[in-house]
Structures are given as C-alpha cells and as structure tokens.
Amino acid sequence: MKYNLLLGASTLLAAAVISCTDHDISGGYPEKAEASNPAILTDANGVKVYNGGFGSALVQDPVDKKVFYLLTDRGPNIDGTIANSKVFAQPDFVPQIGKFRLVGNQLILEKTIFLKNENGVNLNGLPNPIGQGFTGELALDVLGNTLANSADGLDSEGMAMAPDGSFWVSDEYGPHLVHFDANGKTLERINPFGTGAGGRKIPAVFALRRANRGMEGLTITPDGKTLVGIMQFPLYNPSSSAMSGSLVTRILAYDIASGNSKQYVYLIDRANLQANSEIVAINNTQFLVLERDGEYATNANKATVIKKIYKIDISAATDISDPANSTNGKLYGGLTVEQLKNAATLQLNGITPVTKTLAADLMTDISTLYGHDKAEGLAIIDANTIAISNDDDFGVSGTGVYASKILPATNTVDKNTIYFVKLKKPLW
C-alpha cells in the first residue's frame, strides 16, 4: 500500500482523540491531552505502526494559543540484529510537522506539513552519505534489504518557529540546521560540511556527535536573531573511549544573519544519560533545558527516573569556540572539552559552564504518573506553565522484529501526549 494513500486516511482519522483528564491547571489548559492517532501507517510483521511519531519537538503558535506544532523524527524504525543497523518499516516516510489544536483536553490534527528539499521533493529519514552526515548506521527494510543512503535524509529532532512563521529544524545526522518555509520547503541547510542548500557551515567539531545523539534541541531567541541548539550527548571527541564518563555537552548559539557562532558547556546530571532532549528560550540569555534518561517510569521506580527541566543562563558562561575551527575544537592542555569531563576539571582550565537550576521534575510535579520513556518536546505557555510532549516511536519498538511499544505503567501502547505542567516558581 502506498504511503500517500495511507497518509490521507491518517490525516482524517488522527482527529479521533480520547479524553485524558478533566483537571484544569491554568488558563484553560488540562493537565494532559492525548491524540489517539488510530490510523495505521503500515504493518510490520503483523504489528501495527501508527501514524504517530509527533512529539520530538513542540512549538506553540504565537497567536492562536490553542494551536501546537509537533515534529516527527525520521520515521518508524527499530534496532536491527546486525551491528549499527536500523530497520525501517516505512522507508519512504517523510519527516513532518503536525498542526494540532487543543480542544478541551483533546488534540485534533488539523494539518500536516511535509518537509521537502529546496526543489520541493519530499525528504526522507534515511541516513546521509559519507561526507554529508553519515552516522555509520546500516539502513534495512523489513525484509533485510539494504536501503541506500540519502542526501535528503533528515532525523529531525528540534524545532523553532521564526517570527515570519517559517521553521528551523535541527537533526541527529549531520547535525543539520534546516530552514523551512511555512509550507515545509527547504530554504537553507547548514551543517559542518557545507553540503546543504546555501553552503553555510556550523563549527566542524559538531560532526563528532555520537550517532543518534545529535542536535536534539533547538530554539530561537525572542529577538529572532539567534538559533540556540543543544547536543543530546557529549561529542565523541576525540573518540568514544577518550570521553567516557564525560558530563560535557555543547550548546551552539548561531547568529542567523552573520553565520558567526558561540559555544557553551552544559553539564548533564549523570554520565550516560540520553540526555538533553530540548531547549527553549525564555529571553536572549536564559533558557529551559529538558534533560532525561531513557527509562519508563512506574510507581515502583519513579524515584530514580530522570525527567527534569532546568532553567539555565549562558550570560556568564565561557565561550569555548575555536577560532581555527579545527576538527576537535579548542583544546585545553592538549585535551578536548569533552575530555575535561566535569565541573572541577573545567574550572581548572578556566571554563565556566552555563548555570542550571531545577525548574520542574516530571516525577513529582504532575498528579498523574509520567510513564513515557521519551520526554522530548518543550514549550513555555506562560511564566507559570510549560508544556511537554513525548516521542511515542509510532507505537513500536523491538530489535530485529517489530513489537508494540507498551508503557509498563499502564500496559497500553504509547501515544503522543502533551502534559501541561504548573511550575512551583515563575520563570520571570
């Protein structure tokens, strides 16, 4: 069955939603709203792959406050049984933005924006070629056939809306920063290699991202001038073994007009977390960061599960940019920043990381148990309220063979949900 036919059905049926809670936390927002997304994208070995996947990033419409734009990633995939392989149930899946309307405590899908290249051709989620963001991953279909790498591949993860209504999206491959118009057509693609539309680059060191741990979060400052992206995990800089145990992740502040950038250190709570899922601007120097592990919370383990939101400030942090733009970035005593690993060693080398203070904890600050593994989208509703979306992985999981993605806390298939969280302390 062809994808475009399925898409039409999914767009119509995704409006079917279920009510989750009647608890109103502030300004007409429920504690959570869930999109049931009953349409089937495809069938993989007898397992239903849902037209979900919305939730890797979350943006509230600046005018209509009941409208939310949610981003998918590269599409339904699972780990293969071959080292570094991924099995794609829908190889021609198009990364997309869903326009959802909050009606009471329901999410209604009103529009789907397909992401396209500069020629208007649909993008896909397949790994990039060597020299253009290749991760070393082997892409396979469900029959085990090798899928070709694609320069149009995008593993979209972070999203920001510009003042003109266009979208900026960051990804886990290049990493790439891609500017799309309001209809999803590429205006520019920026990466460490200069291979995208427009040819501009971000610093070369970002190409050392760990595979599938790229630029997970992206925001734009309120003045519309600066993109601020955060890497999900410490760079493999100079290698995975050399930075083992490091807490050092990088924030990139990229001036859109000039292409100049600055870099800052954000220290994650614990080594080997997933870890940073999103960043969103409060003002030009203060941001919220969503930091998490990859665990499903249950009533038994929730005390140890990490799903936290931190308020950070970059104004006093050290810019660790390398003027020479070398492969490993600026070195300190012959070591990369990732090799410095922690706050004490950073301080000895004159580096001040961004400040961070806890703003919310999903394990304690909502009345219902947050049972999802992948809290990934983050938006600021007002000074007292934030919104969190989850990546439901299209309702599937598995290794080699597709299985339904079941939440242990509820024994139900994971679905896209927005949680509205009342903060204990105002953001401003």
PyMOL commands that set and color helices and strands:
alter all, ss='L'
color gray80, all
select helices_A, chain A and resi 3-13+204-208+337-340+343-348+393-395
alter helices_A, ss='H'
color red, helices_A
select strands_A, chain A and resi 24-26+29-30+32-34+40-44+47-50+57-60+67-71+77-79+85-88+96-103+106-114+138-140+156-161+167-171+177-180+186-190+215-220+226-231+248-255+261-267+275-281+286-292+307-313+355-361+375-382+385-390+396-397+403-404+406-407+412-413+417-422
alter strands_A, ss='S'
color yellow, strands_A
deselect
rebuild
show_as cartoon
